[in-house]
Amino acid sequence: MPTASMQRKLDLYEFLLDFIAHEIRNPLNSIIMFGNLLTEGAYGALAPQQKEVIGRILASGYRIEHMTGDFLNLRRVDGGEEMLHREWLDLRADVVEVTLRDLAAKFPDHAARLARVQCAGCAAAARVFADRQMLLTVYDNLFFNALKYGKPGGKIVWGCTVRARAWEMFVTNEGQGVRPEALAKIFTKFYRVQDKKMPQQPGTGLGLYNVQRIVRLHRGTIHATSRYGRDFTVLFTIPRPAADVTARPRGGSGSRPAGGAQGRPAPARPAAR
């Protein structure tokens, strides 16, 4: 039984989630909807400067939507494994490309960079067994962080390798990276890296925490590596079902690329855990 103090904190936590879900997200969705209608000319033609201003309003709205989504995702990822709805997914078509299109639509200033996102070391037509919505959340957070903290115009690379008992995935972005002393903390709830060399961005400190929780709900592993001043990489695994392990040849049709293959920066060695 929780103590009275713990119960008050739980009640406050639930109140905060409900407040975000109803009192913030609903009007925010209206702002985004009408902003899109304006840019589409539903209420008449707009001058270039008007389109630019509305575009900035929408970009801010989508950032707030992303932050509120981080809070609401806590409810699901903290709900436990019983909430997983696994299915076979085409990783590229069902997850990665959907995420990139969604981000490009929300942040048109980054559309050209998102169109240049590279795939390295991915088995042809790689299929994974996972919760679709949760995996979309993982890649949304990883690509969104790459946009926020990566070097403007820098490379963003993702990949997937079929190992003997798991799918091994990564997302890398060129940029300032993370100092070794901060690397061990980045998956901590509400933690945000403080570095004068990194651009200050709004955020909740929940994105990578949610990513970690989702991977662990799938009984996978996750860690990050960084070559400070050069790049940052998140690597995670999702176990393959026993039937898939016995049905497919060891190693699958893909292999992990050597450092720098197909434009991917070679990640640093994993930090000690």
N, C-alpha and C positions, 0 to 999 in steps of 0.2 A: 504493500500500500504506500502511495506517495505521501510525503509529509505535507503539511499545510502550505509551507513555502514552495515546495515543488509543484503542488497543485495550482497555486496562484500563477506560477510561471507558465505552466501548461495552458491554463485558461487564457492568459495574455497572448501566448503563442497562437492559439486557435482564433482569438479575436483578431489578431493582426492578419492572419491568412484570410479570414472572412472579410475584413475591411478592404484588403487589397483586391479580393475577388469581385466584390460588389461595388464598393464606393469609389474605387480607382479604375478598375479595368473596364467597367461598362461605359463611363463617359469617355475614357481614352479610346475605346473602340469607335465611338461616335466621331471623335475628332479625326481619327485616321480615315474612317469611311468618307466623311464629307470632304476631307482634304484630297482624297483620291478622286472623288467626283469633280472637284474643282479643276484638278490638273487634267482630267479627261475631257474638260469642256462641257460638262453637263449643264452648267449655268452660264454659258457664254465663253467666248474666246478670251484668253488671258494674254497680257503683254509678257515679254520675256522676263522682266524683273519680277512680275507677280508670280510667275511659275517658279522662279528661283526661290522667292521667299516662302512659298507654300511647300516647296521641296525641303527647305530647311526645317519647317514646322513638322513635316511628316517624318523626317529623319530623327528629330528629337522625340517624336511620339513613339516611333519604333524602338528607340533606345529604352524609353520608359517601359514599353510593353515587354521588352526583353528582361528588364530588371524585375518587373512584377512576375514574369514567368518563372524566374529563378526561385522566388519565394513560393509560388504555387507548386512548383515541381517538388519542393521539399515534402509536401503532403504525400505525394505518390511514392517517391523513392524511399521515404522513411516508413512506408506502409508494409514493406517486406516482400519476400519472394512470391507470396501467394498472389500478388497483383500482376505478375509477369504474364504476358500473353505472347508466347513464342510462336514464330512462324518462319518458314523459309523465305528469305529475302535475297534479291539481287542487290548486293551491296552498292554497286555503282548506280544502277538505275533507280532503285527504290529508296535509297538513303542519301548517298552523296550528291547526286545530281539534283534531287529534289531540294536538298538543303541549299545548294549553291544558287539555284534559281530563285528560291524564296528570299535569300539574303540580297541577291542582286535587285530584286523587285523592291525591297524595302530600302536599300541604300544604293540608289543609282550612281552616286559618285564613285562607288567601289565596283560597279558592274564590270568594267574592263579588267580590273585586277582579278576578280572572281572568275572571269572567263579564261584566265591564264593559269588557273590552278592546275597543277600537274599531278599525274598519277604515276607512281614508281613501284615496281615490284609487286603488282597486283595480278593474281591469277585471273586468267580470262574468265569472264562471267562468274566471278567469285560469288558463291551463295553462302549465307550465314543463317544460323538458326537463333533468332533473338526477338525481343519485343520491339516491334517497328517504331512505335512512338518514342520509346526510351532511347533507341539508337539514333533517331532523328535529333533528340535532345542532346545527345553526346556530340554529334557532328556539328550541330548548330552552335554549341558553346565553343568548340575547338576552332571552328572557322571564324566565328565572331571575334574571339580573342586574338586570332591571327591578324584580323583586320585592324583591331584596336591597337595592338601592341607591336605588330610587326613593322618593319621598315617600309615606308611608303614606296610602292612599286616593287617591293621585295617578293621573292618566290614564296609560294605556299604549296606544299607537296603532301600528298596523302598516299597511303599504300596498304596492302593487305597480303599477307603470306599465309598459305595453308600449312600448318605444322602437323606433327603426328597426332596431337590430341587437342589442338586449339587453333583458332584463327588469330593471327598476330597482326595488329593494325597500328598505324601511326599517323600523326599529322605534325608536320614541321613548318615553321615559318622563319624566314630570315628577319633579323632584327637585333635589338639590344640583348635579348635573352634575360636570364635570371642569375643572380649571384649564387654561389654554392650554399651560403648560409640561409638563403631564402628558399632554395629549391625544396628542402624537406618540409616546408610549411605550406606550400601552395595548394594542397588539397584540404587544408583545414577550413572548417566552416567560418565564414566571414573574414578570412584572411585576405589582405590585399598587399601586394608587393609595394614597398616604398623605395623608390630609386629615382634620384634626380635626373638620371640619364634616360628614363622612360617617360613617355608622354602620360600626363595625368588624365585619366578617363573616369567618367562616372561608372559606378558598378556596385554590386552588393557583396562581393566576396563569396558568392554561392555557386558560381558557374562550375568551377573545377571540383568543388565539393560534390555537387550533384552528379558530375561525370563519374567521379570515383565511386559514389554510392550505386549508380546504375551498373557500372562494370562489376562491382562486387556482388550485386544482386544476381547477376548472371553467373556468379562464381568464377569470375575472371580476375586477372591481376592488372595493375596499372602503376606506372611510374613515369617520371619526367626526367629529361636530360637537357643540358644547355651548355653551349660554348659561349660564355659571356662575351657580349659584343658582336656575336655572329648569328646565333640561331637558338631556337627553343623547340623541343620535341616532346610530345606526349605519346607514349607507347602503351597499348593495352591489349589484353587477350580476352577472347570469349571461347570457352570450351566447346568442342564439337560433341554432339550426341554420340553415345556408344555405337549405335547402328551406323552412323556416318563414318566413324573411325574404322570400323571393320570393313565397310563397303568400298572405301577409297584407298588408293595406294598411298604409302607413307610419303608425306611431304607434298601431296597434291600436285597441281600443275604449275605452281608458282614457287619462286625461291626468293629469299630476302636479298635485296640488292646490295652490292658493295657500296661503301661510302662514296657519295657523289654520283651514283648511277642515275641517269635520266634527270639530271639537274637537282637531285636531292642532296642537301648538305648532310655530310656524315654527322650523326648525332654524337654527343659526348658519351662517355661511358656512364651507365646508370649510376645515380647517386646512391650512396650507402643508405640502407633503410633501417 
